[in-house]
Amino acid sequence: MQPSDRTARGAVVLTGASSGLGRAAAIHLARSGFTVFAGVRSKEAAKDLANESEHLIPLELDVTSAAAISAAREKVTETCGEQGLLGLVNNAGVCVSAPLECVSAEDLRYQLEVNVVGAMAMAQAFLPLLRAGRSAGGPVGRIVNVSSGVGRVASPFLGVYATSQFAKEGLSDSLRRELAAQSVSVSVIEPGAILTPIWDKVSDTAERILGESSPEVAAVYRKPFTAFVAMNDRRAKASRTKPDQFAAAVAHAMTAQRPKVRYRVGIDSWAATFASRLLPDSVLDTVLVKATAR
């Protein structure tokens, strides 16, 4: 099949497509007629996605690996040809949840490598293809960086994750302004709590980190931290926000003549934005401390 046949509506690279929000967005775009290069971490996930649509092309991709990113770029270039690339969705991410006193330098580096450095490396690798794209209207190329409401309001026990999301927000703002004259848009999607497999991983990581701390330090944090993890789990399960809403935001960023600078998905994401803008830090501190003490 020739590149022009495969990319009639445009080609999009989307990382973190194995499950949850990324999987929902990849399938939604593919069923809408886009060619989607879906980054996954395992052969099983690749096979599962490939069965969903002929427009889905799985890529075994680790965003912390320069070699893996280079190989992905070569495959995308070979498939897209002169048509270039319409979009890049940096969705791959991890969430380290733990008291900051307990977080190791290794865990901090891993959080930043995946969520921030990985997103930057992907943008650098695919920008030449994004600039080479063609558009019937709107930007020639489109980048979407997935952050969260925690990139606006730093919650207790999510300090490392918040650090990465605040960094991604700043990265996105700078990149958007640098690329404005090149007809490449940069949007940020900030989803709130949505029930996906990431919450199981958060609980597992939390238990590991607390278990690796000294007994004295662990004793200080165990009760409030355990309550916080349980509260987050309840919020995710009670959330009415669905992965399809996230997928719709991604699709809008890929199709709109004027993509939004920020897409907020879920009431809690909007609440975080308003709280960060309107409430004094002292009030916000009180609200968050009381909420996590329940």
TIDOTI-636497 format. One record per residue (C-alpha): residue number from 1; residue in three letters; x, y, z. Coordinates in steps of 0.1 Angstrom, whole numbers, plus 2048, in hexadecimal, padded with zeros to 3 digits. Example, Ala and Ser with C-alpha at 12.3 -4.5 7.8 and 13.67 -1.06 7.14 Angstrom:
(site 1, ala, (87B, 7D3, 84E));
(site 2, ser, (889, 7F5, 847));
REM end
This chain:
(site 1, met, (800, 800, 800));
(site 2, gln, (80E, 822, 7F6));
(site 3, pro, (813, 83E, 810));
(site 4, ser, (7F7, 853, 800));
(site 5, asp, (7DE, 836, 805));
(site 6, arg, (7E7, 832, 829));
(site 7, thr, (7E6, 856, 834));
(site 8, ala, (7C7, 864, 823));
(site 9, arg, (7BC, 877, 841));
(site 10, gly, (7DE, 87B, 851));
(site 11, ala, (7F6, 867, 866));
(site 12, val, (7FA, 86B, 88C));
(site 13, val, (814, 85D, 8A4));
(site 14, leu, (805, 856, 8C6));
(site 15, thr, (81A, 849, 8E3));
(site 16, gly, (80E, 836, 901));
(site 17, ala, (7F3, 823, 8EE));
(site 18, ser, (7F4, 802, 900));
(site 19, ser, (7D6, 809, 916));
(site 20, gly, (7C0, 824, 926));
(site 21, leu, (7BE, 846, 917));
(site 22, gly, (7D8, 840, 8FC));
(site 23, arg, (7C7, 821, 8EF));
(site 24, ala, (7A6, 832, 8EE));
(site 25, ala, (7B4, 84F, 8DA));
(site 26, ala, (7C7, 839, 8C2));
(site 27, ile, (7A8, 824, 8BA));
(site 28, his, (792, 843, 8B7));
(site 29, leu, (7AA, 854, 89E));
(site 30, ala, (7AF, 834, 88A));
(site 31, arg, (789, 82E, 887));
(site 32, ser, (786, 852, 87C));
(site 33, gly, (79D, 84C, 85E));
(site 34, phe, (7BF, 857, 86B));
(site 35, thr, (7DD, 841, 868));
(site 36, val, (7E9, 83C, 88C));
(site 37, phe, (80C, 831, 895));
(site 38, ala, (805, 825, 8B8));
(site 39, gly, (822, 823, 8D0));
(site 40, val, (820, 804, 8E7));
(site 41, arg, (838, 7F2, 8FE));
(site 42, ser, (831, 7CE, 8F6));
(site 43, lys, (82A, 7B6, 8D9));
(site 44, glu, (809, 7AC, 8EA));
(site 45, ala, (7FD, 7D0, 8EB));
(site 46, ala, (808, 7D5, 8C7));
(site 47, lys, (7F4, 7B6, 8BB));
(site 48, asp, (7D5, 7C1, 8CF));
(site 49, leu, (7D5, 7E4, 8C0));
(site 50, ala, (7DB, 7D7, 89C));
(site 51, asn, (7BB, 7C3, 89E));
(site 52, glu, (7A7, 7E3, 8A5));
(site 53, ser, (7AB, 7F4, 883));
(site 54, glu, (7BF, 7F1, 863));
(site 55, his, (7C9, 815, 869));
(site 56, leu, (7DC, 80D, 889));
(site 57, ile, (801, 806, 885));
(site 58, pro, (810, 7FC, 8A6));
(site 59, leu, (833, 807, 8AF));
(site 60, glu, (847, 7F7, 8CB));
(site 61, leu, (853, 817, 8DA));
(site 62, asp, (864, 821, 8FA));
(site 63, val, (866, 847, 8FC));
(site 64, thr, (884, 845, 912));
(site 65, ser, (898, 833, 8F7));
(site 66, ala, (8A9, 848, 8DC));
(site 67, ala, (8AD, 829, 8C7));
(site 68, ala, (888, 820, 8C9));
(site 69, ile, (87E, 844, 8C0));
(site 70, ser, (895, 844, 8A2));
(site 71, ala, (888, 822, 896));
(site 72, ala, (864, 82F, 89A));
(site 73, arg, (86C, 84E, 886));
(site 74, glu, (87B, 83A, 869));
(site 75, lys, (85C, 824, 867));
(site 76, val, (845, 842, 867));
(site 77, thr, (85A, 854, 84D));
(site 78, glu, (859, 835, 837));
(site 79, thr, (833, 832, 839));
(site 80, cys, (829, 857, 836));
(site 81, gly, (841, 860, 81A));
(site 82, glu, (83E, 883, 80E));
(site 83, gln, (81D, 889, 81F));
(site 84, gly, (82F, 88E, 840));
(site 85, leu, (81E, 88A, 862));
(site 86, leu, (7FF, 89C, 86E));
(site 87, gly, (802, 897, 893));
(site 88, leu, (816, 88B, 8B1));
(site 89, val, (804, 882, 8D2));
(site 90, asn, (81B, 87F, 8EF));
(site 91, asn, (805, 86A, 906));
(site 92, ala, (81F, 852, 915));
(site 93, gly, (822, 859, 93A));
(site 94, val, (827, 84A, 95C));
(site 95, cys, (81B, 856, 97E));
(site 96, val, (831, 852, 99D));
(site 97, ser, (81C, 858, 9BC));
(site 98, ala, (82F, 85A, 9DD));
(site 99, pro, (839, 872, 9F9));
(site 100, leu, (856, 887, 9EB));
(site 101, glu, (86C, 87D, A08));
(site 102, cys, (869, 859, 9FD));
(site 103, val, (86F, 85E, 9D8));
(site 104, ser, (891, 852, 9CB));
(site 105, ala, (8A6, 865, 9B2));
(site 106, glu, (8A1, 847, 99B));
(site 107, asp, (87B, 84A, 99C));
(site 108, leu, (87D, 86F, 997));
(site 109, arg, (893, 86B, 978));
(site 110, tyr, (87C, 850, 96A));
(site 111, gln, (85D, 866, 96E));
(site 112, leu, (86E, 883, 95C));
(site 113, glu, (87E, 86D, 941));
(site 114, val, (85C, 85F, 936));
(site 115, asn, (845, 87D, 93B));
(site 116, val, (85C, 899, 931));
(site 117, val, (87C, 88F, 920));
(site 118, gly, (869, 874, 90C));
(site 119, ala, (850, 88E, 8FF));
(site 120, met, (86B, 8A6, 8F5));
(site 121, ala, (87F, 88A, 8E4));
(site 122, met, (861, 880, 8D0));
(site 123, ala, (85A, 8A4, 8C5));
(site 124, gln, (87E, 8A9, 8BA));
(site 125, ala, (87D, 888, 8A6));
(site 126, phe, (85D, 88F, 894));
(site 127, leu, (85C, 8B4, 88F));
(site 128, pro, (86C, 8B2, 86C));
(site 129, leu, (850, 89A, 862));
(site 130, leu, (836, 8B1, 872));
(site 131, arg, (842, 8CF, 85E));
(site 132, ala, (841, 8BB, 83E));
(site 133, gly, (81C, 8B3, 842));
(site 134, arg, (7FF, 8C1, 82D));
(site 135, ser, (7DF, 8D0, 83A));
(site 136, ala, (7BE, 8D9, 82A));
(site 137, gly, (7BA, 8F3, 846));
(site 138, gly, (7CA, 8FB, 866));
(site 139, pro, (7EE, 8F2, 872));
(site 140, val, (803, 8DC, 85C));
(site 141, gly, (80F, 8C8, 87A));
(site 142, arg, (800, 8C3, 89D));
(site 143, ile, (80F, 8B9, 8BE));
(site 144, val, (7FB, 8AF, 8DC));
(site 145, asn, (80B, 8AB, 8FE));
(site 146, val, (7F6, 899, 918));
(site 147, ser, (7FA, 8A8, 93B));
(site 148, ser, (7E0, 8A8, 957));
(site 149, gly, (7CF, 8BE, 971));
(site 150, val, (7ED, 8B6, 987));
(site 151, gly, (801, 8CC, 96F));
(site 152, arg, (7ED, 8E9, 97D));
(site 153, val, (7E9, 8E0, 9A1));
(site 154, ala, (804, 8CC, 9B3));
(site 155, ser, (7F3, 8B3, 9CA));
(site 156, pro, (804, 8A4, 9E9));
(site 157, phe, (813, 881, 9E2));
(site 158, leu, (813, 888, 9BD));
(site 159, gly, (831, 8A0, 9BE));
(site 160, val, (847, 88D, 9A5));
(site 161, tyr, (82B, 889, 98D));
(site 162, ala, (821, 8AD, 991));
(site 163, thr, (845, 8B8, 98A));
(site 164, ser, (844, 8A5, 969));
(site 165, gln, (822, 8B4, 95F));
(site 166, phe, (82C, 8D8, 968));
(site 167, ala, (84B, 8D3, 953));
(site 168, lys, (836, 8C5, 936));
(site 169, glu, (81F, 8E4, 938));
(site 170, gly, (83D, 8FB, 936));
(site 171, leu, (84D, 8E7, 91A));
(site 172, ser, (82C, 8E8, 906));
(site 173, asp, (829, 90E, 90A));
(site 174, ser, (84C, 914, 8FE));
(site 175, leu, (849, 8FC, 8E1));
(site 176, arg, (828, 90A, 8D6));
(site 177, arg, (837, 92D, 8D4));
(site 178, glu, (857, 921, 8C2));
(site 179, leu, (843, 90D, 8A8));
(site 180, ala, (827, 927, 8A2));
(site 181, ala, (838, 935, 883));
(site 182, gln, (83E, 912, 875));
(site 183, ser, (818, 908, 873));
(site 184, val, (81C, 8EE, 88E));
(site 185, ser, (803, 8F1, 8AA));
(site 186, val, (80A, 8E5, 8CE));
(site 187, ser, (7ED, 8DC, 8E4));
(site 188, val, (7EB, 8CE, 908));
(site 189, ile, (7D0, 8B6, 913));
(site 190, glu, (7CA, 8B6, 939));
(site 191, pro, (7B4, 898, 943));
(site 192, gly, (7A7, 895, 966));
(site 193, ala, (7A1, 875, 978));
(site 194, ile, (796, 859, 960));
(site 195, leu, (795, 835, 969));
(site 196, thr, (7B1, 824, 955));
(site 197, pro, (7CC, 80A, 95D));
(site 198, ile, (7E4, 826, 968));
(site 199, trp, (7D3, 826, 98A));
(site 200, asp, (7DD, 802, 991));
(site 201, lys, (801, 80B, 988));
(site 202, val, (800, 829, 99F));
(site 203, ser, (7F5, 813, 9BC));
(site 204, asp, (811, 7FA, 9B5));
(site 205, thr, (82B, 815, 9B2));
(site 206, ala, (81F, 825, 9D2));
(site 207, glu, (822, 805, 9E6));
(site 208, arg, (845, 7FE, 9D8));
(site 209, ile, (853, 820, 9E1));
(site 210, leu, (845, 821, A04));
(site 211, gly, (852, 7FE, A09));
(site 212, glu, (875, 809, 9FF));
(site 213, ser, (875, 826, A18));
(site 214, ser, (883, 823, A3B));
(site 215, pro, (86A, 816, A54));
(site 216, glu, (86C, 837, A67));
(site 217, val, (863, 84C, A48));
(site 218, ala, (849, 833, A3C));
(site 219, ala, (838, 835, A5D));
(site 220, val, (834, 85B, A5A));
(site 221, tyr, (823, 859, A39));
(site 222, arg, (811, 837, A37));
(site 223, lys, (7EF, 842, A45));
(site 224, pro, (7EA, 862, A31));
(site 225, phe, (7FA, 854, A11));
(site 226, thr, (7E5, 834, A12));
(site 227, ala, (7C6, 84A, A16));
(site 228, phe, (7D1, 860, 9F9));
(site 229, val, (7D5, 842, 9E2));
(site 230, ala, (7B3, 835, 9EC));
(site 231, met, (7A4, 857, 9E6));
(site 232, asn, (7B2, 859, 9C3));
(site 233, asp, (7A6, 837, 9BB));
(site 234, arg, (783, 840, 9C6));
(site 235, arg, (784, 860, 9B1));
(site 236, ala, (78E, 84D, 992));
(site 237, lys, (773, 833, 997));
(site 238, ala, (759, 84E, 99D));
(site 239, ser, (763, 864, 980));
(site 240, arg, (74A, 868, 964));
(site 241, thr, (765, 872, 94C));
(site 242, lys, (76C, 857, 932));
(site 243, pro, (78A, 84F, 91C));
(site 244, asp, (774, 857, 8FE));
(site 245, gln, (773, 87C, 909));
(site 246, phe, (799, 87D, 909));
(site 247, ala, (799, 86C, 8E6));
(site 248, ala, (781, 887, 8DA));
(site 249, ala, (799, 8A2, 8E6));
(site 250, val, (7B6, 892, 8D4));
(site 251, ala, (7A1, 890, 8B4));
(site 252, his, (797, 8B5, 8B6));
(site 253, ala, (7BC, 8BF, 8BA));
(site 254, met, (7C3, 8AA, 89A));
(site 255, thr, (7A7, 8B8, 885));
(site 256, ala, (79E, 8DC, 890));
(site 257, gln, (7A9, 8F9, 87B));
(site 258, arg, (7B3, 90A, 89B));
(site 259, pro, (7BC, 8EF, 8B5));
(site 260, lys, (7B7, 8FB, 8D9));
(site 261, val, (7D6, 903, 8EE));
(site 262, arg, (7C8, 8EE, 90B));
(site 263, tyr, (7AD, 8D4, 90D));
(site 264, arg, (7A0, 8CC, 930));
(site 265, val, (78E, 8AB, 933));
(site 266, gly, (779, 8A6, 951));
(site 267, ile, (76A, 8BC, 96C));
(site 268, asp, (788, 8B7, 983));
(site 269, ser, (7A0, 8C3, 968));
(site 270, trp, (78C, 8E3, 965));
(site 271, ala, (78B, 8E6, 98B));
(site 272, ala, (7B1, 8E4, 98D));
(site 273, thr, (7B4, 900, 973));
(site 274, phe, (79C, 917, 985));
(site 275, ala, (7AB, 90F, 9A7));
(site 276, ser, (7CF, 917, 99B));
(site 277, arg, (7C3, 938, 98D));
(site 278, leu, (7AB, 944, 9A7));
(site 279, leu, (7B6, 937, 9C9));
(site 280, pro, (7D3, 945, 9DE));
(site 281, asp, (7EE, 92B, 9E5));
(site 282, ser, (7E5, 92B, A0A));
(site 283, val, (7C1, 922, A03));
(site 284, leu, (7CB, 908, 9E9));
(site 285, asp, (7E3, 8F8, A02));
(site 286, thr, (7C7, 8F5, A1C));
(site 287, val, (7AF, 8E6, A03));
(site 288, leu, (7C8, 8CC, 9F7));
(site 289, val, (7D5, 8C3, A19));
(site 290, lys, (7B2, 8BD, A27));
(site 291, ala, (7A8, 8A9, A08));
(site 292, thr, (7C5, 892, A0B));
(site 293, ala, (7C0, 88E, A31));
(site 294, arg, (79E, 87E, A2D));
REM end
